[in-house]
Amino acid sequence: MLTDLVLFIDGETIVLDKPAGLPVDRPRDGSSSVEAALDTFRFGFQREPSAVHRLDRDTSGCLLLARHPKAHKRFAAAFEAGLVEKTYWAVLDGVPQGEGGRIELSLAKRSTREDGWRIVADPKGKPAVTDWRLLGVVEGRALIEFRPQTGRTHQLRVHAVEGLGHAIVGDPVYGPGGEAPSTGSGQGMLLHARRLRLPRDPKPAIDVTAPLPKSFALWAALVDDDVAPSSPGGGGGPPPQAVVEG
């Protein structure tokens, strides 16, 4: 069930554990998406929730939904102001030099008739900053923690290649693509929105951690973490509890 994706819920927000392969916005072909399933996440409210930010189709993990327009406006402003702490884990197709650091590479969009559009490093582009640290290595592939300080399209994917010298495993655009080597299950790119923290004074901050998907099984032991249990929704979060609208 799609409700298995819920990691956190209260009167103004829902955090989903979005599975890799599921787009947030509705595709032109009408196939499955978070947007197409928003009615599933009303949980007694008259309005459907709305996505406050976006994750790439091939990225799994924490996705924030607002349950009413006032909350959406406030949360969107927090993202715009850089108040939201986002932590991603990724497996690179190699091992970068060093134990951690900061990547500062401006990014721009480029389009060609043959290849379509992609993001490239460009000194004249929009500033993009990512902090990173090495969590460990298995079979010549590094588990990296990324903390983006800006929110550019494909920022982590391009910073991995251009800043660290190695593409994210399974990246269909900036790497060789293919299936995740940890399971051979074709789960795609190993980029996971691990944690999201959003301050909302005077209420307690939203602070949610998404379990690692099965595609990260080889690297879970590095951080003493279990992978998410199998479920129809691909999540592993608790069932939503009754809340009071407000």
C-alpha positions as CSV (number, residue, x, y, z in Angstrom):
1,M,0.0,0.0,0.0
2,L,1.1,3.5,-0.7
3,T,0.5,4.5,2.9
4,D,3.5,2.3,3.8
5,L,5.6,5.1,2.4
6,V,4.7,7.5,5.3
7,L,7.6,8.2,7.7
8,F,6.0,11.1,9.5
9,I,2.6,12.8,9.7
10,D,1.0,15.5,11.8
11,G,-1.6,18.2,11.2
12,E,0.4,20.2,8.6
13,T,2.9,17.8,7.0
14,I,3.6,14.3,5.7
15,V,7.1,13.0,5.0
16,L,7.2,10.1,2.5
17,D,9.9,7.6,1.8
18,K,9.8,7.9,-2.0
19,P,11.0,4.8,-3.8
20,A,13.5,5.1,-6.6
21,G,11.8,5.0,-10.0
22,L,8.7,6.9,-8.9
23,P,8.6,10.5,-10.2
24,V,7.1,13.2,-8.1
25,D,5.3,15.0,-10.9
26,R,2.8,13.3,-13.2
27,P,4.5,12.1,-16.4
28,R,3.1,12.9,-19.8
29,D,2.3,9.3,-20.4
30,G,0.1,9.1,-17.3
31,S,2.1,6.5,-15.5
32,S,2.5,6.3,-11.7
33,S,3.8,9.3,-9.7
34,V,3.5,10.8,-6.3
35,E,1.3,13.5,-7.7
36,A,-1.2,11.0,-9.2
37,A,-1.4,9.3,-5.7
38,L,-1.9,12.4,-3.5
39,D,-5.5,11.6,-2.9
40,T,-4.3,8.5,-1.0
41,F,-2.6,10.7,1.5
42,R,-5.6,12.9,2.6
43,F,-6.0,10.9,5.9
44,G,-9.3,12.7,6.7
45,F,-8.4,16.1,5.3
46,Q,-10.5,17.7,2.6
47,R,-7.5,18.8,0.6
48,E,-4.9,16.7,-1.0
49,P,-1.4,17.4,0.3
50,S,1.1,19.0,-2.1
51,A,4.9,18.4,-2.6
52,V,7.0,21.2,-1.2
53,H,10.2,20.2,-3.1
54,R,11.2,17.7,-5.7
55,L,13.4,14.6,-5.8
56,D,14.6,13.1,-9.1
57,R,12.7,10.1,-10.4
58,D,15.7,7.9,-9.6
59,T,16.4,9.2,-6.1
60,S,14.8,7.6,-3.1
61,G,14.1,8.9,0.4
62,C,12.6,11.8,2.3
63,L,10.0,13.9,0.4
64,L,8.0,16.6,2.3
65,L,4.3,17.2,1.6
66,A,2.3,20.1,3.0
67,R,-1.2,19.3,4.1
68,H,-2.7,22.8,3.6
69,P,-1.7,26.0,1.6
70,K,-0.4,28.0,4.6
71,A,2.0,25.2,5.6
72,H,3.1,24.9,1.9
73,K,3.9,28.6,1.7
74,R,5.8,28.5,5.0
75,F,7.8,25.4,4.2
76,A,8.6,26.6,0.6
77,A,10.0,29.8,2.1
78,A,12.2,27.8,4.5
79,F,13.6,25.9,1.5
80,E,14.2,29.1,-0.4
81,A,15.9,30.7,2.6
82,G,18.2,27.7,3.1
83,L,16.8,26.8,6.5
84,V,16.2,23.1,5.6
85,E,18.9,20.7,6.4
86,K,19.1,17.9,3.8
87,T,21.4,14.9,4.0
88,Y,21.8,12.5,1.1
89,W,23.8,9.2,0.9
90,A,25.1,8.0,-2.4
91,V,27.4,5.2,-3.7
92,L,30.0,6.3,-6.1
93,D,31.5,4.2,-8.9
94,G,35.0,4.6,-7.4
95,V,36.7,6.1,-4.4
96,P,37.4,9.9,-4.3
97,Q,40.6,11.4,-2.8
98,G,40.3,12.6,0.8
99,E,37.9,12.0,3.6
100,G,35.6,15.0,3.0
101,G,35.4,18.6,2.0
102,R,33.3,21.2,0.1
103,I,32.5,21.2,-3.6
104,E,31.9,24.6,-5.1
105,L,31.0,24.3,-8.8
106,S,28.5,26.6,-10.6
107,L,26.0,24.7,-12.7
108,A,24.2,25.5,-16.0
109,K,21.7,23.7,-18.2
110,R,22.8,22.6,-21.7
111,S,20.6,21.2,-24.4
112,T,21.4,19.4,-27.7
113,R,19.1,17.9,-30.3
114,E,20.9,14.6,-30.0
115,D,21.1,14.2,-26.2
116,G,18.4,16.4,-24.8
117,W,19.2,18.5,-21.8
118,R,21.7,18.0,-19.0
119,I,23.4,20.0,-16.3
120,V,27.1,20.9,-16.7
121,A,29.7,22.6,-14.6
122,D,30.0,26.2,-15.8
123,P,31.7,29.2,-14.2
124,K,29.0,31.4,-15.6
125,G,26.2,29.2,-14.2
126,K,24.3,29.4,-10.9
127,P,26.4,28.9,-7.7
128,A,26.2,25.4,-6.3
129,V,27.8,24.2,-3.0
130,T,27.9,20.7,-1.6
131,D,29.6,19.4,1.6
132,W,30.6,15.8,1.6
133,R,32.3,13.1,3.7
134,L,33.4,9.6,3.1
135,L,31.5,7.0,5.1
136,G,33.3,3.9,3.9
137,V,34.2,1.7,0.9
138,V,32.9,-1.7,-0.2
139,E,34.3,-3.5,-3.3
140,G,35.9,-0.3,-4.6
141,R,32.8,1.8,-4.4
142,A,32.5,4.6,-1.8
143,L,29.5,5.4,0.3
144,I,29.4,9.2,0.5
145,E,27.3,11.6,2.6
146,F,26.3,14.8,0.8
147,R,24.9,17.9,2.4
148,P,23.9,20.3,-0.3
149,Q,24.0,24.0,0.7
150,T,22.1,25.0,-2.5
151,G,19.3,23.3,-4.3
152,R,20.2,23.2,-8.0
153,T,18.8,20.6,-10.4
154,H,21.0,17.5,-10.5
155,Q,23.5,19.2,-8.2
156,L,24.7,16.1,-6.4
157,R,24.9,14.0,-9.5
158,V,27.1,16.6,-11.3
159,H,29.1,17.4,-8.3
160,A,29.9,13.7,-7.8
161,V,31.3,13.5,-11.3
162,E,32.9,16.9,-11.7
163,G,33.9,17.5,-8.1
164,L,34.9,14.0,-6.9
165,G,35.7,12.3,-10.2
166,H,33.2,9.5,-9.9
167,A,29.6,9.2,-11.0
168,I,26.9,7.9,-8.7
169,V,26.3,4.2,-9.3
170,G,23.4,3.6,-11.7
171,D,23.1,7.3,-12.8
172,P,21.4,7.0,-16.3
173,V,22.6,10.5,-17.4
174,Y,26.0,11.3,-15.8
175,G,27.3,7.7,-15.4
176,P,27.2,4.4,-17.2
177,G,23.7,3.6,-15.8
178,G,22.6,0.1,-15.3
179,E,21.4,-1.7,-12.2
180,A,22.5,-1.3,-8.7
181,P,25.4,-3.8,-8.1
182,S,24.3,-4.6,-4.5
183,T,21.3,-6.6,-5.4
184,G,21.2,-7.1,-9.2
185,S,17.6,-6.1,-8.9
186,G,17.6,-3.2,-11.4
187,Q,16.7,-0.6,-8.7
188,G,18.8,2.0,-10.5
189,M,20.7,5.0,-9.1
190,L,22.1,4.7,-5.6
191,L,21.2,8.2,-4.4
192,H,19.1,8.4,-1.2
193,A,17.6,11.4,0.6
194,R,18.6,10.1,4.0
195,R,17.5,12.8,6.3
196,L,15.4,16.0,6.3
197,R,15.3,18.6,9.1
198,L,12.9,21.6,8.9
199,P,12.7,24.1,11.7
200,R,9.1,25.4,12.4
201,D,9.1,27.5,15.6
202,P,7.3,27.4,17.9
203,K,6.5,23.8,17.0
204,P,9.2,21.1,17.2
205,A,11.3,20.8,14.1
206,I,10.5,18.1,11.5
207,D,13.4,15.7,11.7
208,V,13.0,12.5,9.7
209,T,15.4,9.8,8.6
210,A,14.5,7.4,5.8
211,P,15.7,3.8,6.1
212,L,18.2,2.6,3.5
213,P,16.6,0.8,0.6
214,K,17.6,-2.7,-0.3
215,S,19.8,-1.5,-3.1
216,F,22.2,-0.2,-0.4
217,A,22.5,-3.5,1.4
218,L,26.2,-3.9,0.8
219,W,27.0,-0.6,2.4
220,A,24.5,-0.7,5.3
221,A,27.0,-2.5,7.5
222,L,29.4,0.4,7.2
223,V,27.1,2.6,9.2
224,D,25.5,-0.2,11.3
225,D,22.2,0.3,9.7
226,D,19.5,-2.1,8.5
227,V,17.9,-1.8,5.1
228,A,14.2,-1.1,4.8
229,P,11.9,-4.2,4.9
230,S,10.2,-5.2,1.7
231,S,6.7,-3.7,1.3
232,P,4.3,-3.0,-1.5
233,G,5.0,0.7,-1.2
234,G,8.7,0.3,-0.9
235,G,8.8,2.2,2.4
236,G,9.2,0.9,5.9
237,G,7.6,3.7,7.9
238,P,5.0,3.3,10.6
239,P,1.3,3.5,9.6
240,P,-0.1,7.0,9.9
241,Q,-1.7,7.9,13.2
242,A,-4.9,9.9,13.7
243,V,-4.2,13.6,13.8
244,V,-6.3,16.7,14.5
245,E,-6.5,19.2,11.6
246,G,-4.9,22.5,12.4
